[in-house]
Amino acid sequence: MGDGPIDFIVVPGIISHVEFFHNLPGYTDFLRALAAMGRVITFDKRGQGLSERITGAPSMEERMDDIVTVMEAVQSERAAFVTISEGGALTLLFAATYPERVWNLFICGGYSKGHGSEDYPFLPSKQEREAKVELWRSNWGKGIALDFIAPSIAPLPGARETFGRAERLSCTPSGMKHFFKLNIDADVRPTLPLVSAPTIVFHARGDRQIPYAAGQHLADMLPNARLVTLAGNDHLVWAGDFRACIDEIEIACAGKAKKYRVSHRALATVLFTDIVDSTAHLARQGDEQWRDILSRHNDRASQLVSHFHGTLIKSTGDGLLATFDGPGRGIQCAAALVDEIKSLGITIRAALHTGEVEYIDDDVSGLAVHVAARILSHAGGDEIVVSRLVTDLVAGSSLFQFQEMGRHSLKGIPGDIELFKANAATSE
């Protein structure tokens, strides 16, 4: 709805239904207030609402792909993102990966990690979070969640019944179990320093679902963010007095499209490969035959990187450096390379790490590049070794299995890093 100069993409919370949610008090009014400033785009996540049902839950990478698909479908090159609850973590990851697609971020009731821990004391523990969502799931369709996500509308006549129906239309209880697990396990803290878009974190002081401290921490960790405290105790921003929120959005978006510069830094997954025992192969094959093998290796590598929507940065002599905008595609490419290159009578190894990179002309630099290069030394022939952040970002995907390798010190990199061997998942 709306046709103003800026696009607003509303990224939903744990449940959504683009049609039925208009029956909930406050939802339509909130969207209409946004539509007075621009074009408002809403969507149902994969597996929910009017979207096709799926088995399990999509990974963060798949959900980022879905946002790109939505933007392309409505011909939106760049947008301001208004996120609800768990939609915030996803969109922060998206903004770090695709900075050129984001004008502003407006994070409502957001958080950076799905459960509390010793280094993140702002949310209840994983066990407490799991118990609470299990209570919600076991009462799915009854609307009891209004008591802690929108207590201001819970007493309204028919509100609980209406929200209960919204739950049932959004997803099945068994389907929600997978979505809840994905949310509780989510941790996007390493990506927060990479988000360059101007950001406002909106959080109700008395939020009963996500404590106010989680919002404070989020605003503190983002380099270009500020916190706006909302009155009341509603977690869903449209359920309470959202006018303060709308006023701040209007001020932030005024003329912003003309002033905002796109960063050449972005979150990316870096892939390094090299040929095992390349010097010994050269000695056995001779210069001419070895050059032919390397040429065929490079041709196949280039084809596979392109197939998995990556960017081949350069050949490293006996390997390659490539980047991907999603770690899942990077792992798939590495696995395909390991299998394909065997036909040339050689063996390769691969390493992947996700982090901030800087694109300079046709090359790429940054700490993430150095980390990936150092990880490669821990891989053996036919092995793919990845960092912890890579595994976290593909959590929920059934395509991969990971084997722990423990924590390792990488030359020139401060601190230890947790490594994993990646394998294609096998069906039982």
Secondary structure, 3 states (H helix, E strand, C coil): CCCCCEEEEEECCCCCCCCHHHHCCCHHHHHHHHHCCEEEEECCCCCCCCCCCCCCCCCHHHHHHHHHHHHHHCCCCCEEEEEECCHHHHHHHHHHHCHHHEEEEEEECCCCECCEECCECCCCEHHHHHHHHHHHHHCCCCCCCHHHHCCCCCCCCCHHHHHHHHHHHHCCHHHHHHHHHHHHHCECHHHHHHCCCCEEEEEECCCCCCCHHHHHHHHHHCCCEEEEEECCCCCCHHHCCCHHHHHHHHHHHCCHHHHCCCCCEEEEEEEEEEECCHHHHHHHHCHHHHHHHHHHHHHHHHHHHHHCCCEEEEECCCEEEEEECCHHHHHHHHHHHHHHHHHHCCCEEEEEEEEEEEEECCEEECHHHHHHHHHHCCCCCCCEEEEHHHHHHCCCCCCEEEEEEEEEECCCCCCEEEEEEEEECCCC
